[in-house]
């Protein structure tokens, strides 16, 4: 294979890989504020533990998210709703 073709393939691969990462990162954080707002509505202060739990929800660990939120005092139904909101982008 010629060097110019090889370089083109490498650059294309890098563009696709980096573009995919750039698109995934904002989406992963998009619903953490929604989750945090739902927690705030229950009267629980948003802390590092809440943010960590909401982040687990964004990444699909609903059970870990709910456990984390209930551990800091969020009622079970509200915790489930907040975690589902985190897991499902708008």
N, C-alpha and C positions, 0 to 999 in steps of 0.2 A: 504494500500500500504506500502511496506517495506521502511524503511528510505533510504537505499542505492539506490533504484529505484527513490525515490523522489529527492534525491540529484543529481542523474544523469540527471533527467528531468530539474531541476533548472539550472544546469551548461550548459546543451544544450541550453536552452532558453537564458541564458545570452550570450553565445557565438554567437548565431544567432543575437541577438539584437545589441551587440557591434560590431560585424562584419559588420552588415548593416550600422551602423553609420560610421564606419571607411571607408567603401566604398563610402558612399554618400558625405562625407565632401570634399575629394579631387576633386570629380567630380563637386561639386558646385563651386569651385574656378578655375576650369581648364580653363574656357573661359572668365574670367574677363580680363586677359591680352590681349586676342584677341580683346575684345571690346575696351579696353583702347588704343590699337595700332591703331585701326580704327579711334578713336577720334583724336589721335595725328596726323594722316594723314590729317585731316581737318584743322590743324593749331590751334586747341584748346588745351590749357594746361590741362593735366590730374590732377585733383584735387580730394578732398574728395567727392565733389558732383558728379563727373564723376564716381568714384569708386562705390558710393552708387547707382547711376542709373544703372550701369552695373550689380551690384549685384541683383537689381530687375529683370533685364533681365534673369539672370541665374535662378532665382526662378520662371520664367514664367510670370512675370508682364510686358509684352511687352509695354503696354500703359504707365505705370509708368516709365519705362526705357526711352522710347522715349521722354516723357515729361521732364524728368530730364535732358536728354542730350540737347534737344533743348533750355531749360532754360539757359544753360551755353554757348550757341552759336553754337552748332553743327547743321549744316543744316539738314532739315527733312529727306531727303533720306539717308544721311550718318548715322543719328541717328537710323533710322529703320534698316539699314544693320548691324550696330554695335550691336543693341539689339537682332536681330535675330541670329547673330553669338554667342552672349552670351548664348542664350537659347538653341542652338543646339550644343551639344558636338561633337567634331571631331570624 
